[in-house]
Amino acid sequence: MNPYPISIKNLLFCFVSLGTLPYSSLADQQSPSTWIGSTGGEWATAKNWSQGLPGISKSVDIVAPQEIRIRVNSQVSVQGIRKKGPATATLTGNTITIGNGYNGSFNSIFVESGDFTIDNDLVNTSNKRITLGENANSLTLNGNLDTGGQTTQIGNLGRGKITLNGNRSGANALYIRDGEVVARGILSNTNGGNTQVLENGIIISASADGPSIEPGSMGLILLDTGTYRFAEPNQINGFVQFSGGTLDLAGFSNTKYMIGNVTVTQDSVLNFSNVKPESLFIADVSKNTTWTKGAKLSIMGFTKGDKLRFGNNAKALNDAQLRAINFDGAPARIDGEGYVTPAHF
């Protein structure tokens, strides 16, 4: 069975369709309701907002000339949230549903400047972005992110830092693009979802408990100039599709979970360039017929202290797959236990 029921062509079409919409601040049919409360206050207090308590048809602006802390004591739903001002703004409390209603900017969360911390669980209900702007410092999501059946893009337009400390769940694609995103939670992709890293996106994954990419899903897709960088104690247990991107071990060795099915559809890179020994164990892929003829998987920086293994024996790769692998341009060989090394080792 093909583990990828949706073709990469269709996935790219969906992304290109979404990607044509420009990053911008929240430009809604109705002007946003702006936080005018004190440095600490209740979301549910109407007088803390310029246009009264925002509801499902409203986006909100949080302007922070000085540190602001807002408590959400019951579940709320808004179109989107824009953070402005140089100081830190923090949201705490109950679940916030974002992305409802009309939102001309395509952003559910947009950090225009300063630092923004959201402790709440978030539900992203539409195909909309979570964006860190060029002049912003950081966006930290400490709660869980539920994207349901929607596609969600996380993008970083500047040099700031986006950190996902909670877990992401959802049945559709999560796109990481334009800058670094640090993920310390589990990126769960059930029912055909996946995590895609593309267009100069880098996800640095450091799951504290269990695999960052779980089995039973489309798993991880590396596209174009996208990079997935391990950071211990991260593990990965799911499908990986190499479609032009880079899997960077960054000193990682998987000791608990074996990577599941691997497919190569375009020339891609597996980077072993860290100075410390690294190892990567991958399941038997010999029956996978979806490798694209002529697509290469280039292993970079591999030394005699490193280990790459497919399955448990020399039949875990078929002949065409073995020919598709090279070590800094040199051909590969596979030994009786499934370890793959440069032919000249």
C-alpha positions in Angstrom: 0.0 0.0 0.0 1.2 3.5 -0.8 1.8 5.2 2.6 1.2 8.6 0.9 -2.4 8.7 -0.2 -2.1 12.3 -1.3 0.4 13.0 -4.1 3.2 15.4 -3.5 2.0 17.3 -6.6 -1.4 17.9 -5.0 0.2 18.9 -1.7 2.4 21.4 -3.4 -0.6 22.7 -5.3 -2.4 23.2 -2.0 0.5 25.0 -0.5 1.1 27.2 -3.5 -2.5 28.2 -3.4 -2.2 29.2 0.2 1.2 30.7 -0.2 0.1 33.2 -2.8 -1.7 35.2 -0.1 0.7 37.8 1.4 1.9 38.0 4.9 0.4 41.1 6.5 -1.1 42.5 9.7 -4.8 41.7 10.4 -6.9 43.6 7.9 -10.5 42.7 8.6 -13.8 43.9 7.2 -14.4 45.3 10.7 -11.7 47.1 12.7 -10.1 45.1 15.5 -11.0 45.5 19.1 -7.8 46.8 20.9 -6.8 46.0 24.5 -7.0 49.1 26.6 -7.0 47.5 30.0 -4.3 47.8 32.6 -1.0 45.8 32.5 -2.9 43.0 34.1 -6.6 42.2 33.6 -9.4 39.9 32.5 -10.2 39.2 28.9 -13.9 38.9 29.7 -14.1 42.5 31.1 -15.7 44.5 28.3 -14.2 47.8 29.4 -10.7 46.4 28.8 -11.4 46.5 25.0 -11.8 49.5 22.8 -14.9 48.1 21.1 -16.2 45.9 23.9 -15.7 42.2 24.4 -14.5 40.7 21.1 -16.4 37.8 19.8 -16.2 35.3 16.9 -16.6 38.1 14.3 -13.7 40.2 15.6 -9.9 40.2 15.5 -8.0 41.7 18.4 -5.0 44.0 18.8 -2.9 43.7 21.9 -0.6 46.7 22.1 2.1 46.4 24.7 4.2 49.6 25.4 4.9 47.9 28.8 4.5 44.3 30.0 0.9 43.1 29.8 -0.7 39.9 31.2 -4.2 39.0 30.2 -6.2 36.2 31.8 -8.8 34.2 29.8 -11.1 32.6 32.4 -13.5 30.9 29.9 -13.1 29.6 26.3 -13.2 32.4 23.7 -13.3 32.5 19.9 -11.9 35.3 17.7 -10.9 35.8 14.1 -7.2 36.5 14.9 -4.8 38.1 17.3 -2.2 40.7 16.5 0.5 41.6 19.0 2.1 45.1 18.8 4.4 47.1 20.9 8.0 46.5 22.2 7.1 44.9 25.6 6.0 41.3 26.4 2.4 40.4 26.3 1.3 37.1 27.9 -2.1 35.3 27.6 -3.0 32.7 30.2 -6.0 30.6 31.1 -8.6 28.8 29.0 -8.6 27.7 25.4 -8.6 30.3 22.6 -10.2 29.4 19.3 -8.6 31.4 16.4 -9.2 31.8 12.7 -13.0 32.1 12.8 -14.8 34.4 10.4 -13.4 36.6 7.7 -9.7 37.4 8.0 -8.3 39.2 5.0 -4.7 38.9 6.1 -4.8 35.1 6.4 -3.1 35.3 9.8 -4.6 33.8 12.9 -1.7 35.0 15.1 0.6 37.8 13.9 3.4 39.2 16.1 4.3 42.6 14.7 6.8 43.6 17.3 8.1 42.6 20.8 7.5 39.3 22.5 4.3 37.3 22.8 3.7 34.3 25.1 0.5 32.3 24.9 0.1 29.7 27.7 -3.4 28.8 26.6 -4.3 25.8 24.4 -5.1 27.0 20.9 -7.5 25.7 18.3 -6.8 26.9 14.8 -10.0 26.4 12.9 -9.2 27.6 9.4 -6.3 27.4 6.8 -4.5 30.3 8.3 -1.0 31.3 9.4 0.8 31.8 12.7 3.4 34.4 11.9 6.3 36.2 13.5 7.0 39.5 11.7 10.3 41.0 10.6 10.5 43.3 13.7 9.2 40.8 16.3 11.4 39.2 18.9 9.6 36.0 19.8 6.5 34.0 19.9 6.2 31.2 22.5 3.3 28.8 22.5 3.3 26.9 25.8 -0.1 25.2 25.3 -1.2 22.6 22.9 -2.1 23.5 19.3 -5.0 21.7 17.8 -5.3 22.3 14.0 -8.1 19.8 13.4 -8.6 19.1 9.8 -7.1 22.4 8.7 -3.8 23.2 7.1 -1.7 25.5 9.3 1.4 27.4 8.3 3.9 28.6 10.9 6.3 31.2 9.4 9.1 33.5 10.7 9.8 36.5 8.6 12.6 37.9 10.7 15.3 36.8 13.0 13.1 36.3 16.0 12.3 32.9 17.6 9.2 30.8 17.5 9.0 28.1 20.1 6.3 25.4 20.3 6.5 23.9 23.8 3.1 22.1 23.6 2.0 19.3 21.4 0.5 19.7 17.9 -2.4 17.5 16.9 -4.3 17.6 13.6 -5.4 15.6 10.6 -4.0 17.9 8.0 -0.6 19.4 7.1 1.5 21.6 9.3 3.9 23.7 7.2 7.1 25.2 8.6 8.5 27.9 6.3 10.7 31.0 6.4 13.0 30.8 9.4 13.6 28.6 12.5 10.9 27.0 14.7 11.9 25.1 17.8 9.4 22.3 18.6 9.8 20.7 22.1 6.4 18.9 21.9 5.2 16.0 19.9 4.1 16.8 16.3 1.2 14.4 16.0 -0.1 13.9 12.5 -3.0 11.5 12.5 -5.4 10.4 9.8 -3.2 11.4 6.9 -1.7 14.6 8.2 1.9 15.4 7.9 4.6 17.9 8.9 6.2 19.7 5.9 9.3 21.8 6.1 10.0 24.0 3.0 11.0 27.4 1.6 13.9 28.1 4.0 12.1 26.7 6.9 14.0 25.0 9.7 12.4 23.0 12.4 14.6 22.2 15.4 12.9 19.3 17.1 13.6 18.4 20.7 10.8 16.2 21.9 11.1 15.5 25.6 8.9 12.4 25.7 8.4 10.0 22.9 8.7 10.5 19.1 8.3 14.0 17.7 6.9 12.5 14.5 4.5 9.7 15.3 3.7 6.6 13.3 0.3 6.0 11.5 0.5 9.3 9.5 2.2 10.7 6.5 4.9 11.9 8.9 7.6 14.3 7.8 8.1 15.7 4.3 11.2 17.7 3.5 10.8 20.0 0.5 13.0 22.4 -1.4 15.3 24.2 1.1 13.5 22.9 4.2 15.6 21.4 7.0 14.5 19.1 9.9 17.2 19.3 12.6 17.3 16.8 15.5 18.1 17.9 19.0 18.4 15.3 21.7 16.5 13.7 23.3 14.3 13.8 20.2 13.2 10.7 18.5 11.3 10.1 15.3 8.9 7.2 14.5 7.0 7.7 11.3 7.3 8.2 7.6 10.0 10.5 6.1 9.7 11.7 2.5 12.8 13.3 1.0 11.6 15.8 -1.6 14.5 18.2 -1.9 15.2 19.1 1.7 17.7 18.1 4.4 17.5 15.9 7.5 20.2 17.1 9.8 21.2 14.8 12.6 23.1 17.5 14.5 24.7 15.0 16.9 21.6 12.8 17.2 21.5 9.0 17.5 18.1 7.3 17.6 18.3 4.7 20.3 14.6 4.0 21.1 12.5 4.4 17.9 13.4 3.3 14.4 12.3 5.6 11.6 9.5 4.1 9.6 9.2 4.0 5.8 11.5 6.4 3.9 10.8 7.6 0.3 13.1 9.7 -1.9 11.3 11.7 -4.6 13.9 14.4 -5.4 17.6 15.0 -4.7 17.9 15.4 -1.0 20.5 15.4 1.8 21.0 13.4 5.0 23.6 15.3 7.1 26.0 13.4 9.4 28.4 16.4 9.7 28.5 16.7 13.5 31.9 16.1 15.1 30.4 13.5 17.5 29.4 10.0 16.3 25.8 9.9 15.0 23.5 7.0 14.1 20.3 6.6 12.3 18.3 3.4 12.1 15.6 3.1 9.5 13.0 0.4 8.8 13.2 -2.1 5.9 12.2 0.0 2.8 12.9 -2.6 0.1 9.2 -3.1 -0.8 8.6 0.7 -1.1 8.0 1.3 -4.8 7.5 5.0 -4.6 11.2 6.0 -4.8 11.6 8.2 -7.9 14.0 6.9 -10.5 17.1 9.2 -10.7 16.4 10.9 -7.3 19.5 10.9 -5.1 19.9 10.8 -1.3 23.3 12.3 -0.6 24.9 11.4 2.8 27.2 14.3 3.9 30.0 14.3 6.4 29.8 10.5 7.2 32.8 9.2 9.1 33.8 5.7 10.5 32.2 6.5 13.8 28.8 7.1 12.3 26.1 4.5 11.6 23.3 4.2 9.1 21.2 1.1 8.9 18.1 0.0 7.1 16.3 -2.9 8.6 18.3 -5.9 10.0 19.9 -7.4 6.9 21.3 -6.8 3.5 17.9 -7.1 1.8 16.4 -4.0 3.6 17.3 -1.9 0.5 16.7 -3.0 -3.1 19.4 -2.5 -5.7 17.8 0.7 -7.2 17.6 2.2 -3.7 21.2 1.4 -2.9 22.3 3.0 -6.1 20.3 6.2 -5.2 22.4 6.6 -2.1 25.9 8.2 -2.2 28.4 9.4 0.4 29.8 12.8 -0.6 29.5 11.6 -4.2 30.9 8.1 -3.5 28.8 4.9 -4.1 27.3 3.1 -1.2 27.4 -0.5 0.0 25.3 -2.5 2.5 26.6 -5.2 4.7 24.9 -8.3 6.0 23.3 -6.5 9.0 21.8 -3.7 7.0 24.5 -1.1 7.7 25.1 1.3 4.8 28.6 2.7 4.4 30.7 4.2 1.6 32.0 1.5 -0.7 35.6 2.4 0.0 35.2 1.9 3.8 
